[in-house]
Amino acid sequence: MELNFSTNHAAVDEMIRGLIELYEMRFPERIRGYYVSGSFANGNAVASSDLDGTVLFKGRYQDDAEAAQANKLTEACARLMPIDNDFWPEAEADYTFWARPNLHFDSQLIWGEDGRSHVYLPQPADYARLVAHRVHYFLARIRGVEQLRYPLQPPNAVDPYLGYTIRTIFLPNGEEVPGTKALINCIGKPAHLIASLKTGDYIANKQATLTAYRTHINDEWLPLLDAVYETCREAWGYHVPKTVVAQQTLRNLCEQTLA
């Protein structure tokens, strides 16, 4: 199978080929196209990056059973992949609203027909409200609650990293270990919302969030945003560091998150 776009990671391309082949066997003539997004689409993936993408069904799902079967197939593929798989099915007519700008501005068609014109964008003001709901949902979920209470408390006050390493990552051998993705999201998602409100525009990924925040806001929180992204992602590759000095740096970042 010749892909329209390569992630420049041969093993990842092969995983995507396998996923496409399984979907095509199970749902013949129902898929418009397959898209890779996030770091594997924009060329800055690190070893522990998620594989983000979309399986775009034509029109609407035929029924609830088809939607459930599509989700189950993705879950089955995830269990076979030595990588955190966020390659999920969506239907053109019912595409998740808050994720539509990601499809339009942060994805590459990797196989099939480009159906992005069938997925309309929400108005920027509506998009900002959707992002706000997502931020609340994420910050509540990581704390194991439905409603947030202010002032916020850390997810786990007795944990050395205050609960910000709760989200695991996959090692090359398939082992799951604590990582820093939750910390990055706890900083990045609110920054995404603030930048969206300030610019009145769509912001599709972490790098765009950093750029917009630096350009349009540039307040006292920017150094923390930069430090979390550059240290946790770029330097440590989402891993919890091994050295005592680096672990103290991570603790400091976690403590500043609620400062």
Backbone torsions as a table, in degrees:
resi	resn	phi	psi	omega
1	MET	NA	125.2	179.1
2	GLU	-93.2	114.8	180.0
3	LEU	-78.8	148.6	176.4
4	ASN	-72.7	-23.2	-176.0
5	PHE	-144.1	140.0	177.1
6	SER	-109.7	139.8	174.8
7	THR	-77.9	-6.1	-174.2
8	ASN	66.5	19.8	171.6
9	HIS	-126.6	105.0	-172.2
10	ALA	-57.3	-41.4	-178.4
11	ALA	-66.0	-38.6	179.3
12	VAL	-67.9	-42.9	176.6
13	ASP	-57.7	-39.2	-179.4
14	GLU	-68.4	-37.2	175.7
15	MET	-61.7	-42.5	-179.5
16	ILE	-65.1	-40.4	176.6
17	ARG	-58.1	-44.8	179.8
18	GLY	-62.0	-42.7	178.9
19	LEU	-62.3	-44.9	179.7
20	ILE	-61.0	-45.2	-178.2
21	GLU	-61.7	-40.2	178.8
22	LEU	-66.2	-42.4	179.2
23	TYR	-65.7	-40.4	-179.4
24	GLU	-66.7	-34.1	177.1
25	MET	-69.9	-39.5	-175.3
26	ARG	-82.2	-32.8	-175.4
27	PHE	-128.8	63.7	-177.9
28	PRO	-61.5	135.7	177.4
29	GLU	66.4	9.8	-177.9
30	ARG	-103.8	-15.6	-174.6
31	ILE	-99.0	128.6	176.2
32	ARG	-76.2	-50.0	-177.8
33	GLY	-168.4	168.5	-179.4
34	TYR	-122.5	133.3	-175.0
35	TYR	-126.6	138.4	169.6
36	VAL	-104.4	140.2	-177.7
37	SER	-135.4	-178.1	178.7
38	GLY	71.3	-149.8	-171.2
39	SER	-66.7	-31.1	178.3
40	PHE	-74.8	-17.7	175.8
41	ALA	-86.8	-34.8	-176.0
42	ASN	-100.9	5.8	168.7
43	GLY	84.6	15.1	179.3
44	ASN	-121.6	32.7	179.2
45	ALA	-68.5	144.8	171.5
46	VAL	-111.4	177.6	-171.1
47	ALA	-58.9	-33.4	-176.5
48	SER	-104.3	18.0	178.4
49	SER	-65.5	146.0	171.9
50	ASP	-69.1	154.2	169.3
51	LEU	-96.4	100.7	-178.2
52	ASP	-96.2	139.3	178.3
53	GLY	-175.6	177.1	-176.7
54	THR	-136.3	135.1	167.4
55	VAL	-101.6	108.3	-171.3
56	LEU	-96.6	109.8	177.2
57	PHE	-77.8	148.8	177.3
58	LYS	-71.3	135.5	175.5
59	GLY	58.8	-126.2	176.8
60	ARG	-109.6	161.3	169.6
61	TYR	-60.5	145.4	-179.7
62	GLN	-65.5	-33.4	176.9
63	ASP	-167.4	177.8	-179.7
64	ASP	-63.3	-30.9	-178.8
65	ALA	-65.3	-40.1	178.8
66	GLU	-64.0	-42.7	178.0
67	ALA	-61.1	-44.2	-179.5
68	ALA	-64.8	-40.3	179.5
69	GLN	-66.0	-37.2	177.6
70	ALA	-63.8	-43.3	178.2
71	ASN	-65.3	-40.2	179.5
72	LYS	-65.3	-36.0	178.2
73	LEU	-65.8	-41.7	177.9
74	THR	-64.0	-41.2	177.9
75	GLU	-62.3	-38.5	177.9
76	ALA	-66.2	-41.5	177.6
77	CYS	-62.0	-39.0	-179.2
78	ALA	-61.3	-35.7	-179.7
79	ARG	-69.5	-20.7	-179.1
80	LEU	-92.5	-13.9	-173.3
81	MET	-95.9	133.6	175.9
82	PRO	-83.5	46.1	-175.9
83	ILE	-158.8	154.3	179.2
84	ASP	-75.9	107.8	-172.2
85	ASN	-92.7	113.8	173.4
86	ASP	-117.2	43.3	179.3
87	PHE	-97.6	95.8	-168.7
88	TRP	-115.1	152.9	178.3
89	PRO	-79.7	146.0	174.5
90	GLU	-143.7	150.7	174.5
91	ALA	-102.7	140.9	-176.3
92	GLU	-52.5	-47.1	-172.5
93	ALA	-77.4	-17.1	-175.6
94	ASP	-126.7	29.0	-175.7
95	TYR	-62.2	137.3	179.5
96	THR	-52.0	122.5	-170.1
97	PHE	-59.7	-49.0	-173.9
98	TRP	-65.6	-21.5	-177.0
99	ALA	-92.1	-4.5	-175.5
100	ARG	-62.6	-41.1	176.3
101	PRO	-60.8	-31.4	177.1
102	ASN	-63.1	-40.8	178.2
103	LEU	-64.0	-42.7	-175.2
104	HIS	-74.9	-39.2	-168.3
105	PHE	-115.3	-7.4	-175.2
106	ASP	-136.2	34.0	-179.8
107	SER	-140.0	159.4	175.6
108	GLN	-125.2	130.9	174.8
109	LEU	-67.3	119.7	-175.0
110	ILE	-103.3	-23.8	176.6
111	TRP	-165.6	144.7	176.9
112	GLY	97.4	-156.5	-177.2
113	GLU	-100.1	141.0	-179.7
114	ASP	-77.4	115.5	-178.1
115	GLY	-110.1	17.5	-176.4
116	ARG	-63.0	-27.9	178.7
117	SER	-67.4	-15.8	178.3
118	HIS	-86.2	-8.5	-177.5
119	VAL	-112.9	103.0	-174.4
120	TYR	-80.8	151.9	-179.2
121	LEU	-84.6	142.6	172.7
122	PRO	-70.6	160.3	173.2
123	GLN	-64.0	146.1	-177.0
124	PRO	-52.8	-40.2	179.6
125	ALA	-64.6	-40.4	177.1
126	ASP	-66.1	-39.1	178.6
127	TYR	-60.4	-44.7	179.4
128	ALA	-60.5	-39.7	177.8
129	ARG	-65.0	-39.6	178.0
130	LEU	-64.1	-42.0	177.7
131	VAL	-61.8	-40.2	178.7
132	ALA	-60.4	-42.6	177.9
133	HIS	-63.8	-39.8	179.4
134	ARG	-65.3	-39.3	178.6
135	VAL	-62.5	-47.6	179.0
136	HIS	-60.0	-45.5	-179.7
137	TYR	-59.3	-45.9	-177.6
138	PHE	-66.2	-46.9	-177.5
139	LEU	-65.6	-32.4	176.2
140	ALA	-73.1	-44.0	-176.6
141	ARG	-61.8	-41.8	-178.5
142	ILE	-66.1	-20.8	177.2
143	ARG	-95.7	-3.0	178.5
144	GLY	72.0	28.7	180.0
145	VAL	-128.2	166.5	176.8
146	GLU	-94.6	-32.8	-179.2
147	GLN	-123.2	136.7	177.8
148	LEU	-82.0	145.7	173.3
149	ARG	-120.4	133.5	-177.5
150	TYR	-105.3	145.0	1.4
151	PRO	-70.7	147.4	-177.9
152	LEU	-65.8	144.7	171.5
153	GLN	-107.7	156.6	178.5
154	PRO	-63.3	158.7	179.6
155	PRO	-57.7	-35.5	-179.5
156	ASN	-150.2	97.7	-171.8
157	ALA	-66.0	-21.2	-177.7
158	VAL	-94.7	-6.3	177.9
159	ASP	-77.1	142.9	179.2
160	PRO	-54.8	-30.9	179.2
161	TYR	-111.0	21.3	173.0
162	LEU	60.4	21.8	178.1
163	GLY	88.0	3.1	-175.8
164	TYR	-84.3	0.8	175.0
165	THR	-110.5	24.0	-176.3
166	ILE	-67.7	-30.7	-178.6
167	ARG	-80.7	126.9	-177.4
168	THR	-86.1	160.4	173.4
169	ILE	-127.0	163.9	-179.3
170	PHE	-99.3	132.7	169.9
171	LEU	-82.3	164.3	179.9
172	PRO	-56.2	-26.9	179.4
173	ASN	-84.6	3.7	179.1
174	GLY	92.3	-6.6	179.2
175	GLU	-69.3	141.1	175.9
176	GLU	-97.1	130.5	179.9
177	VAL	-135.4	159.1	177.0
178	PRO	-59.8	146.4	-179.2
179	GLY	-139.9	-176.9	-175.2
180	THR	-106.1	12.2	-176.9
181	LYS	-64.5	-35.4	179.3
182	ALA	-64.9	-40.1	178.1
183	LEU	-63.0	-44.9	178.9
184	ILE	-59.2	-41.8	-179.8
185	ASN	-70.5	-34.8	179.0
186	CYS	-65.9	-27.9	175.0
187	ILE	-88.8	-44.3	-171.4
188	GLY	-73.5	-37.4	-177.0
189	LYS	-67.2	-46.2	174.5
190	PRO	-62.2	-37.1	176.9
191	ALA	-62.9	-38.3	176.9
192	HIS	-59.9	-45.1	179.4
193	LEU	-63.6	-47.3	-178.8
194	ILE	-60.6	-43.7	-180.0
195	ALA	-66.6	-36.5	178.2
196	SER	-64.8	-42.7	179.2
197	LEU	-66.4	-39.3	-177.5
198	LYS	-69.8	-43.3	-174.9
199	THR	-87.9	-22.5	-174.3
200	GLY	65.5	29.0	-174.8
201	ASP	-132.5	170.6	176.2
202	TYR	-81.0	137.0	176.5
203	ILE	-127.4	117.0	-163.1
204	ALA	-96.7	-19.2	-175.5
205	ASN	-154.3	178.4	-176.2
206	LYS	-62.3	-43.4	-178.4
207	GLN	-64.7	-39.5	177.3
208	ALA	-65.7	-35.3	176.0
209	THR	-62.3	-47.5	179.0
210	LEU	-58.8	-46.0	-178.0
211	THR	-63.3	-46.3	-179.1
212	ALA	-65.5	-40.7	-179.6
213	TYR	-65.1	-43.0	-179.9
214	ARG	-65.4	-39.1	-175.0
215	THR	-77.9	-42.5	-168.9
216	HIS	-104.9	-15.9	-175.1
217	ILE	-121.3	-61.5	171.3
218	ASN	49.7	51.1	-178.6
219	ASP	-102.0	-162.9	-175.0
220	GLU	-70.5	-13.1	178.9
221	TRP	-87.5	-12.3	-177.8
222	LEU	-59.2	-43.9	178.7
223	PRO	-57.8	-38.0	177.8
224	LEU	-68.3	-43.0	178.0
225	LEU	-58.8	-47.0	178.3
226	ASP	-62.1	-44.9	-175.6
227	ALA	-64.6	-42.7	-179.9
228	VAL	-63.9	-45.0	-178.7
229	TYR	-66.7	-50.0	-174.7
230	GLU	-69.5	-36.4	-177.5
231	THR	-83.3	-54.6	-174.3
232	CYS	-68.4	-38.6	-178.7
233	ARG	-91.0	-57.3	-171.9
234	GLU	-72.3	-46.3	-175.6
235	ALA	-81.8	-42.4	-175.1
236	TRP	-101.3	-6.4	178.7
237	GLY	60.0	36.2	-179.6
238	TYR	75.1	-1.0	-179.0
239	HIS	-80.8	154.0	165.7
240	VAL	-76.9	123.9	-173.5
241	PRO	-66.5	161.1	-175.5
242	LYS	-96.8	-28.8	-174.3
243	THR	-82.4	153.2	-178.6
244	VAL	-62.4	-42.4	-178.8
245	VAL	-63.0	-45.5	-179.2
246	ALA	-68.0	-35.8	177.7
247	GLN	-64.4	-36.8	176.5
248	GLN	-67.0	-36.9	175.5
249	THR	-60.4	-43.3	178.7
250	LEU	-63.5	-43.1	178.3
251	ARG	-60.4	-41.1	178.7
252	ASN	-61.3	-41.7	178.4
253	LEU	-63.9	-41.3	179.0
254	CYS	-63.6	-40.7	-179.5
255	GLU	-67.0	-36.1	179.8
256	GLN	-70.3	-22.2	-175.7
257	THR	-57.8	-32.8	178.7
258	LEU	-109.5	16.2	-176.9
259	ALA	-67.2	NA	NA
